[in-house]
Amino acid sequence: MYDIKALYEANSVNEAIELMQQHPDAKIIAGGSDVLIKLREGKLAGCELVSIFGIDALRGISMDEDGTLRILPLTSFSHITKDPLINEHIKVLGEAVDMVGGPQIRNIGTIGGNISNGVTSADSASTLHAWDAIVELTSAEGVRQLPIKEYYISAGKVALRPAELLTAILIKEESYAGYKGHYIKYAMRNAMDIATLGCSVNVKLSDDKKTILGARIAYGVAGPVPMRVPAAEEAVRGKPVCGETVDAFAGAAMQNINPRDSWRASRDFRLHLAHELAKRALTESIRLSGGEI
Amino acid sequence: MAQTKLVKCTINGEYTETMVDVRASLTDMLRNDFRLTSVKKGCEVGECGACNVIIDGECYNSCIYLAVWADGKNIRTLESLLGPNGELSDIQQAFIDEAAVQCGFCTPGFIMTAVEILESGRRYTRDELKKLLSGHLCRCTGYENIINAVEKTMNKRLSEREGE
């Protein structure tokens, strides 16, 4: 038995918002692969839960008329990896979430839960940052949108207001068209582990594949929240596709992050990883885009 | 007074209705209310895979799945593999033949993941099989024999299908 004081099940977004208004201290539970484990640890002992697991209207991936990819928050990691729209337009997101936990965890874990925990190591978060994702938040007052960068406030804290629910993750056409990306998770083992450092890079090359028109990079575990590194992106904009450009990118990336010492790894090791992973992820992104180094 | 909910679901092919405590995990419900003791209580935090069951065709660790979420679902446990006269299925026999079982605690969970793999009808490489089985811990066998059992059953089923 879990140490739960009460469980309220929502079957629609409106019902979830009403339940959150009626029970302001209740925690949201989506797939439960974080909340139920915290309960087992005693961290949330005696809490009230609003379950949104049953809201099937919050599952699936579609494309809006203007080309925006709409990822609904209860979509499981395994369904993201298998989805044809994801594979066509932002394959790296499917690959990134295929590194979360193990197969059973990827069937229950949701992308909305992954980012709403506000954890820096979330495997989907760095890729969503690197692709300029927008979160759609719904409350009784209406719907608002925020860039994912502004969704993350501090470690474990996101910009959800009381009785507000994440109802979609959006990626605009201008953010994905022409880009190819690669994610590298460095961890101690291949399954059931949390990233020591995660690095997601994507790039758009010129038609002749000789020039970088744009590159984007985001890290997980390089700071208290996932972060983009604009200095690295600026360092390679308009630059030729070559080894020096890759080195300049990685050098700028590692000088503009602030990882910490933790029991998992030292700050120095994370900086070393940040440099190496930026190089490898950019090189692979260039290769995927048809460029050669 | 504990908060309860009526859960209507299909378990191993049989429609069931039962009142569950909202605090129960699906492992609790399957073991305590239905005596399906192939569903093991291992780590209870979704790491070891001993409680793995198939829900609507996909594998889940039932220890981190609320029992109330089972409402409307089709759930399969290892017990569903038993033949009408108590015969073992091919994948269970392969675990015995390959010495993929020692203490046996992890076996039901592994076999249900194997069932999902085999029912996909796809041919996987050994590396792919390792990844698909990576949500389970076994402290006895060293995994090699488990992967052998799944790989051999996969090859056998696929060649039988091609022979038809």
Interface residues (C-beta under 8 A of the other chain):
Chain A: M1 Y2 D3 I4 A6 L7 E9 I29 G32 S33 L36 I37 R40 S51 F53 G54 S78 G101 G102 P103 Q104 I105 N107 I108 N190 A191 M192
Chain B: Q3 K5 D21 V22 R23 A24 S25 D28 E44 V45 G46 E47 G49 N52 E58 C59 Y60 N61 I64 Y65 L66 V68 W69 T113 K131 L132 L133 S134 G135 H136
